[in-house]
Amino acid sequence: MASPLYAYYGDDFTGSTDVLEALARAGVRSVLFVGPPSSSELERFAGCQAFGIAGDSRSRTREWMSEHLPAVFRDLGTLGAPVVHYKTCSTFDSSPAIGSIGRALEIGRSVLPGPFVPLVVAAPHLGRYLVFGNLFAAAGGVVHRIDRHPTMRSHPVTPMYEADLRRHLAAQTALRIGSVELPALARDRAGEALAACLAAGDQAVLFDGVSEADLAQTGRLLWRQAQAHRLFCAGSSGLTYALLAAWRRAGVIPADAAPPASIRPADTLLVMSGSCSPVTARQIQFALRNGYHGIALEPAAHPGGGAQTDDRVVRAAVNSLRRGRSTVLYSAVGPLPAGARPSGEGLGRRMGELLARILAGVPQHRRVLLAGGDTSSHAVAQLGLSALTWAGHLEPGAPLCRAHADGHSRHDGLELVLKGGQVGSEEFFERVRLGR
């Protein structure tokens, strides 16, 4: 296997497919494994230039991360890529107890040592901006500071109370964190600013960014650094876009990738939503107004629920799809009520089990959309897939992917879209069905 350009671990599945799409659309041959790959799986995709592992650390404890991430980072390091990326959500939501990005930085720095850990969070293509170390994110066409964002300030698991990412991370790690800020980028002095951070003893360095030009400058600087020593990095898909710009400039990848084949429409779409985002709520409501059959997913602990409830859900979904009607299963429509306790892992596992049973009842069904970062991560893990490859573009952050599984699995060739709660237009479900 030739040495790849890039290897990454995604802290949830939706963000992992966002990176997969960025690479594939740029002409970088890429594969995303659903868990650490075996030697035979690596051999199957030996022609790839970028390798990813989709994970679920965003919803895991510090203790889980300490137990599992070292082996993952070692596996990525053995691939020989000059850049190893711990891919986070572009909203950077995390806490000292759950999905601790600070703990991931400590582990990555220990397993894959280097002079510093670059942190690239800005992702202008998703409406995410970093200004003097403070994160801003768009919602409904309005850009909010992340601690005032209508959804992220009240995220059910990891609400964002602090916009300054240095302060946010300081609650999670003792690593010293510096910053390369907009004025340095504007004067083309990012290299000097980075040198000053390292001279001051900074162990991780945040890079501001509000435009593609900012990312391109950051990418050029980091790619030069990576030629001298492997970089363990963290941040959003903005890092991926920064490196792609650097690779094009250096002639490492083609300046223009060939346009992909068009996506064929599907007769029906199955949607499984565990998101409580207002964006997803509007998408569910739009779908129900436009002919989708809706199935509200009651809690398993609901009186008369459990296995009997799930049996009813499966029968209703199978019957709806057999009648040729697109169907959406949802655990919530908008924010959870006061006092409700979120359960990303438990809900995701249940969604995955329901999905497997529904697909067994409608084996000809080939296109599924999973909504919600934590839900998608845990649900996909129930399907027994080995890898995903990019199949087509729909909207930024939510591509169509093709599933790869053992040749005897009914899920080989399944078409999947994994959508974060904040991603997509109001009519997104129907766009997925139609493939446009």
C-alpha positions as CSV (number, residue, x, y, z in Angstrom):
1,M,0.0,0.0,0.0
2,A,1.4,3.4,-1.0
3,S,1.8,6.0,1.8
4,P,-1.4,8.0,2.1
5,L,-1.7,11.8,2.3
6,Y,-4.1,11.9,5.3
7,A,-5.6,9.7,8.0
8,Y,-8.4,10.7,10.4
9,Y,-10.7,9.6,13.2
10,G,-14.2,11.2,13.3
11,D,-15.7,11.7,16.7
12,D,-19.1,11.0,15.2
13,F,-20.3,9.4,11.9
14,T,-21.9,12.5,10.4
15,G,-18.7,14.5,10.7
16,S,-16.7,11.6,9.3
17,T,-18.8,11.5,6.1
18,D,-18.4,15.3,5.8
19,V,-14.6,14.8,5.5
20,L,-15.0,11.8,3.2
21,E,-17.0,14.0,0.8
22,A,-14.5,16.9,0.9
23,L,-11.7,14.5,0.0
24,A,-13.6,12.6,-2.7
25,R,-15.0,15.7,-4.4
26,A,-11.4,17.0,-4.7
27,G,-10.3,13.8,-6.4
28,V,-8.6,12.2,-3.4
29,R,-9.3,8.5,-3.4
30,S,-10.8,7.9,0.1
31,V,-12.5,5.4,2.3
32,L,-14.1,5.7,5.7
33,F,-14.0,2.5,7.8
34,V,-16.7,1.8,10.3
35,G,-14.3,0.9,13.1
36,P,-10.6,0.0,13.0
37,P,-9.9,-1.8,9.7
38,S,-8.4,-5.3,9.4
39,S,-5.4,-6.0,7.1
40,S,-7.8,-7.5,4.5
41,E,-10.0,-4.4,4.6
42,L,-7.0,-2.2,4.1
43,E,-5.9,-4.3,1.2
44,R,-9.3,-4.0,-0.4
45,F,-8.9,-0.2,-0.5
46,A,-5.1,-0.2,-1.0
47,G,-5.4,2.4,-3.8
48,C,-6.7,5.0,-1.5
49,Q,-4.9,8.2,-0.6
50,A,-6.9,9.0,2.5
51,F,-8.2,6.7,5.2
52,G,-10.8,7.5,7.9
53,I,-12.2,5.7,10.9
54,A,-15.7,6.7,11.9
55,G,-16.1,6.8,15.7
56,D,-18.4,7.9,18.5
57,S,-16.1,9.6,21.0
58,R,-18.2,12.7,20.9
59,S,-20.7,11.0,23.1
60,R,-18.2,9.1,25.3
61,T,-16.7,9.7,28.7
62,R,-13.0,10.6,29.4
63,E,-12.5,7.1,30.8
64,W,-13.8,5.5,27.6
65,M,-11.5,7.8,25.5
66,S,-8.5,6.9,27.7
67,E,-9.2,3.2,27.1
68,H,-10.0,3.2,23.4
69,L,-8.4,6.2,21.6
70,P,-4.7,5.3,22.1
71,A,-5.1,2.1,20.0
72,V,-7.1,4.0,17.3
73,F,-4.4,6.7,17.0
74,R,-1.6,4.1,16.9
75,D,-3.5,2.3,14.0
76,L,-3.8,5.6,12.1
77,G,-0.1,6.4,12.8
78,T,1.0,3.1,11.2
79,L,-0.5,4.1,7.9
80,G,2.3,6.6,7.4
81,A,0.3,9.6,6.6
82,P,2.0,13.0,7.3
83,V,-1.2,14.3,8.8
84,V,-3.4,12.5,11.4
85,H,-6.6,14.4,12.2
86,Y,-8.9,14.0,15.2
87,K,-12.0,15.3,13.5
88,T,-14.4,17.2,15.7
89,C,-17.8,18.7,15.1
90,S,-17.5,22.2,13.7
91,T,-19.5,23.5,16.7
92,F,-16.8,22.1,18.9
93,D,-19.4,21.1,21.5
94,S,-17.8,19.0,24.2
95,S,-17.4,19.0,28.0
96,P,-14.8,17.8,30.6
97,A,-17.0,14.7,31.2
98,I,-18.4,13.9,27.7
99,G,-16.7,14.0,24.4
100,S,-13.7,15.9,25.9
101,I,-11.7,17.3,23.0
102,G,-9.1,18.3,25.5
103,R,-8.6,14.7,26.6
104,A,-8.4,13.6,22.9
105,L,-5.6,16.2,22.4
106,E,-3.7,14.8,25.3
107,I,-4.0,11.2,24.1
108,G,-3.1,12.1,20.5
109,R,-0.1,14.2,21.5
110,S,1.2,11.3,23.7
111,V,0.7,8.6,21.0
112,L,1.8,10.7,18.0
113,P,4.2,13.2,19.5
114,G,5.1,16.4,17.6
115,P,6.1,19.9,18.3
116,F,2.5,21.2,18.6
117,V,-1.1,20.2,17.9
118,P,-2.8,22.4,15.2
119,L,-6.4,23.2,15.9
120,V,-8.4,24.3,12.9
121,V,-12.1,24.7,13.7
122,A,-13.3,27.4,11.2
123,A,-15.4,25.9,8.4
124,P,-16.8,28.7,6.2
125,H,-18.5,26.2,3.9
126,L,-20.7,25.3,6.9
127,G,-21.0,28.8,8.3
128,R,-18.5,28.3,11.1
129,Y,-16.0,31.1,11.8
130,L,-13.2,31.6,14.3
131,V,-12.3,35.2,15.3
132,F,-9.6,35.9,17.9
133,G,-10.2,32.4,19.2
134,N,-14.0,32.8,19.5
135,L,-16.3,30.5,17.6
136,F,-19.3,31.7,15.6
137,A,-21.9,29.6,13.8
138,A,-24.7,30.4,11.5
139,A,-28.3,29.4,12.1
140,G,-31.2,30.4,10.0
141,G,-29.1,32.8,8.0
142,V,-27.9,34.6,11.1
143,V,-24.4,34.2,12.6
144,H,-24.3,33.7,16.3
145,R,-21.5,33.5,18.8
146,I,-21.5,29.8,19.8
147,D,-22.6,30.5,23.4
148,R,-25.6,32.4,22.0
149,H,-26.4,30.0,19.2
150,P,-30.1,29.1,19.5
151,T,-29.3,25.3,19.5
152,M,-25.8,24.9,20.7
153,R,-26.3,27.0,23.9
154,S,-28.9,24.4,25.0
155,H,-27.5,21.2,23.4
156,P,-29.0,18.3,25.5
157,V,-25.7,16.7,26.2
158,T,-22.9,19.2,25.6
159,P,-24.2,22.8,25.7
160,M,-21.7,25.4,24.7
161,Y,-21.4,28.0,27.4
162,E,-18.1,29.5,26.3
163,A,-17.2,30.9,22.8
164,D,-13.5,31.4,23.5
165,L,-12.1,28.0,22.6
166,R,-9.0,28.5,24.6
167,R,-11.1,29.0,27.7
168,H,-13.5,26.2,26.6
169,L,-10.5,23.8,26.3
170,A,-8.9,25.0,29.5
171,A,-11.7,23.3,31.4
172,Q,-10.8,20.0,29.7
173,T,-7.0,20.0,29.6
174,A,-3.9,21.6,31.1
175,L,-2.2,21.8,27.7
176,R,-1.1,25.4,27.0
177,I,-3.0,26.7,23.9
178,G,-2.0,29.6,21.7
179,S,-3.6,31.3,18.8
180,V,-2.7,32.5,15.3
181,E,-5.2,35.3,14.8
182,L,-6.8,37.1,11.9
183,P,-4.4,40.1,11.8
184,A,-1.4,37.7,11.2
185,L,-3.4,35.9,8.5
186,A,-4.3,39.2,6.9
187,R,-0.6,40.3,6.7
188,D,0.5,36.8,5.5
189,R,2.5,36.3,8.7
190,A,0.9,33.2,10.0
191,G,4.3,31.5,10.0
192,E,5.7,34.2,12.3
193,A,2.7,34.0,14.6
194,L,3.1,30.2,14.8
195,A,6.8,30.6,15.6
196,A,5.9,33.0,18.4
197,C,3.4,30.6,19.9
198,L,6.0,27.7,19.9
199,A,8.6,30.0,21.4
200,A,6.2,30.9,24.2
201,G,5.7,27.2,25.0
202,D,2.2,26.6,23.5
203,Q,1.5,22.9,23.0
204,A,-1.6,23.4,20.8
205,V,-2.3,26.3,18.5
206,L,-5.7,27.6,17.3
207,F,-5.9,29.1,13.8
208,D,-8.5,31.8,13.2
209,G,-10.5,31.8,9.9
210,V,-13.4,33.4,8.3
211,S,-12.8,32.7,4.6
212,E,-11.4,30.2,2.2
213,A,-8.3,32.4,1.8
214,D,-7.7,32.1,5.5
215,L,-8.0,28.3,5.4
216,A,-5.7,28.2,2.3
217,Q,-3.0,30.1,4.1
218,T,-3.3,27.9,7.2
219,G,-3.2,24.8,5.0
220,R,0.0,25.9,3.2
221,L,1.7,26.5,6.6
222,L,0.6,23.2,8.1
223,W,1.5,21.2,5.0
224,R,5.1,22.6,5.1
225,Q,5.2,21.6,8.8
226,A,4.0,18.1,8.0
227,Q,6.8,17.6,5.5
228,A,9.3,17.9,8.3
229,H,7.4,15.9,11.0
230,R,4.1,14.1,11.2
231,L,1.3,16.3,12.6
232,F,-1.4,15.2,14.9
233,C,-4.2,17.8,14.4
234,A,-7.7,18.4,15.7
235,G,-10.7,20.3,14.4
236,S,-13.5,20.4,11.9
237,S,-13.5,19.6,8.2
238,G,-12.1,23.1,7.8
239,L,-8.7,21.4,8.3
240,T,-9.5,19.1,5.4
241,Y,-10.4,22.0,3.1
242,A,-7.2,23.9,4.2
243,L,-5.0,20.9,3.3
244,L,-6.9,20.3,0.0
245,A,-6.0,23.9,-1.0
246,A,-2.4,23.3,-0.1
247,W,-2.3,20.0,-2.1
248,R,-3.7,21.7,-5.2
249,R,-1.2,24.5,-5.0
250,A,1.7,22.0,-4.6
251,G,0.4,19.9,-7.5
252,V,-0.1,16.9,-5.1
253,I,-3.7,16.5,-6.3
254,P,-5.4,17.7,-9.6
255,A,-6.5,21.3,-9.7
256,D,-9.9,20.1,-11.0
257,A,-11.6,16.8,-10.2
258,A,-13.8,15.1,-12.7
259,P,-17.5,15.8,-12.0
260,P,-19.2,12.8,-10.3
261,A,-22.0,10.8,-11.9
262,S,-25.5,12.0,-11.2
263,I,-27.5,10.4,-8.4
264,R,-30.5,8.3,-9.4
265,P,-33.8,9.1,-7.5
266,A,-35.1,6.5,-5.1
267,D,-38.8,5.4,-5.1
268,T,-38.9,5.8,-1.3
269,L,-36.8,7.1,1.5
270,L,-36.5,5.8,5.0
271,V,-35.6,8.5,7.6
272,M,-34.5,7.6,11.2
273,S,-34.2,10.8,13.3
274,G,-32.9,11.0,16.8
275,S,-32.2,14.7,16.6
276,C,-33.8,17.4,18.7
277,S,-32.5,20.2,16.6
278,P,-35.0,22.9,15.4
279,V,-33.4,22.5,11.9
280,T,-34.3,18.8,11.9
281,A,-37.7,19.6,13.4
282,R,-38.5,21.8,10.4
283,Q,-37.3,19.1,8.0
284,I,-39.6,16.5,9.7
285,Q,-42.6,18.9,9.6
286,F,-41.9,19.7,5.9
287,A,-41.8,15.9,5.1
288,L,-45.0,15.2,6.9
289,R,-46.8,18.0,5.1
290,N,-45.6,16.6,1.8
291,G,-46.7,13.0,2.0
292,Y,-44.2,11.2,4.2
293,H,-45.7,8.8,6.7
294,G,-44.6,9.7,10.2
295,I,-44.0,7.3,13.1
296,A,-43.3,8.9,16.5
297,L,-40.9,6.7,18.4
298,E,-42.1,6.3,22.0
299,P,-39.5,5.7,24.7
300,A,-38.7,2.1,25.2
301,A,-39.6,2.6,28.9
302,H,-43.1,3.9,28.0
303,P,-45.9,1.8,29.5
304,G,-46.7,-1.0,27.1
305,G,-43.4,-0.2,25.3
306,G,-40.2,-2.1,25.1
307,A,-40.2,-5.0,22.6
308,Q,-44.0,-4.7,21.9
309,T,-43.6,-1.0,21.0
310,D,-40.6,-1.8,18.7
311,D,-42.6,-4.6,17.0
312,R,-45.4,-2.2,16.2
313,V,-42.9,0.4,14.9
314,V,-41.2,-2.1,12.6
315,R,-44.6,-3.4,11.3
316,A,-45.8,0.1,10.6
317,A,-42.6,1.2,8.8
318,V,-42.4,-2.0,6.7
319,N,-46.1,-1.7,5.7
320,S,-45.6,2.0,4.8
321,L,-42.5,1.4,2.6
322,R,-44.2,-1.6,0.9
323,R,-47.0,0.7,-0.1
324,G,-44.5,3.0,-1.7
325,R,-44.6,5.7,0.8
326,S,-41.5,7.5,2.2
327,T,-41.4,7.1,5.9
328,V,-39.8,9.0,8.8
329,L,-39.3,7.6,12.3
330,Y,-38.5,10.3,14.9
331,S,-37.9,10.4,18.6
332,A,-38.5,14.2,18.9
333,V,-39.7,17.2,16.9
334,G,-37.5,20.0,18.2
335,P,-35.9,20.5,21.7
336,L,-36.6,18.0,24.4
337,P,-39.1,19.0,27.1
338,A,-37.8,20.4,30.4
339,G,-36.6,17.6,32.6
340,A,-36.2,15.0,29.8
341,R,-33.0,13.0,30.0
342,P,-31.1,12.6,26.7
343,S,-29.7,9.2,25.8
344,G,-27.6,9.4,22.7
345,E,-26.1,5.9,22.9
346,G,-29.2,4.1,24.0
347,L,-31.4,5.8,21.4
348,G,-28.8,5.3,18.7
349,R,-28.5,1.6,19.4
350,R,-32.3,1.2,19.4
351,M,-32.5,3.1,16.1
352,G,-29.9,0.8,14.6
353,E,-31.7,-2.3,15.7
354,L,-35.0,-1.0,14.3
355,L,-33.3,0.0,11.0
356,A,-31.9,-3.5,10.6
357,R,-35.3,-5.1,11.3
358,I,-37.1,-2.7,8.9
359,L,-34.6,-3.4,6.1
360,A,-35.0,-7.1,6.6
361,G,-38.7,-6.7,6.1
362,V,-38.2,-4.6,2.9
363,P,-34.9,-6.0,1.5
364,Q,-35.3,-4.1,-1.8
365,H,-35.1,-0.7,0.0
366,R,-31.8,0.9,-0.7
367,R,-31.7,4.5,0.6
368,V,-31.7,5.6,4.3
369,L,-31.2,8.9,6.0
370,L,-30.1,9.0,9.6
371,A,-30.4,12.4,11.4
372,G,-28.5,13.3,14.5
373,G,-24.8,13.0,15.1
374,D,-24.9,10.7,18.2
375,T,-27.8,8.7,16.8
376,S,-26.1,8.1,13.5
377,S,-22.9,7.0,15.1
378,H,-24.5,4.4,17.3
379,A,-27.1,3.3,14.8
380,V,-24.7,2.6,11.9
381,A,-22.6,0.4,14.3
382,Q,-25.6,-2.0,14.5
383,L,-25.6,-2.7,10.7
384,G,-22.4,-4.7,10.5
385,L,-20.9,-2.5,7.8
386,S,-17.1,-2.4,7.2
387,A,-16.7,0.9,5.2
388,L,-18.3,3.8,3.4
389,T,-17.3,5.5,0.2
390,W,-18.7,8.7,-1.3
391,A,-21.5,8.3,-3.8
392,G,-22.7,11.9,-4.5
393,H,-23.2,15.4,-3.3
394,L,-26.5,16.7,-1.8
395,E,-25.8,19.5,0.6
396,P,-22.7,20.5,2.5
397,G,-22.0,18.3,5.4
398,A,-24.4,15.5,4.4
399,P,-23.3,13.5,1.4
400,L,-24.7,10.3,-0.1
401,C,-22.5,7.4,0.8
402,R,-22.3,3.7,-0.4
403,A,-22.0,1.1,2.3
404,H,-19.6,-1.8,2.0
405,A,-20.1,-5.0,3.9
406,D,-19.3,-8.7,3.7
407,G,-20.4,-10.0,0.3
408,H,-23.1,-12.1,2.0
409,S,-24.6,-9.1,3.8
410,R,-27.9,-7.6,2.6
411,H,-26.5,-4.2,3.5
412,D,-23.7,-4.2,1.0
413,G,-24.4,-1.4,-1.5
414,L,-26.9,0.3,0.9
415,E,-27.1,4.1,0.3
416,L,-26.8,6.1,3.4
417,V,-26.9,9.8,4.3
418,L,-25.7,10.7,7.8
419,K,-26.9,14.2,8.8
420,G,-26.0,16.3,11.8
421,G,-28.9,18.0,13.5
422,Q,-28.0,21.5,12.2
423,V,-27.4,20.4,8.6
424,G,-29.7,20.8,5.6
425,S,-32.4,22.9,4.1
426,E,-36.1,22.5,5.0
427,E,-36.8,20.2,2.1
428,F,-33.6,18.1,2.6
429,F,-35.3,14.7,3.1
430,E,-36.9,15.0,-0.3
431,R,-33.7,16.2,-1.9
432,V,-32.1,13.0,-0.6
433,R,-34.9,10.9,-2.1
434,L,-34.6,12.6,-5.4
435,G,-30.8,12.7,-5.4
436,R,-30.4,16.4,-6.0
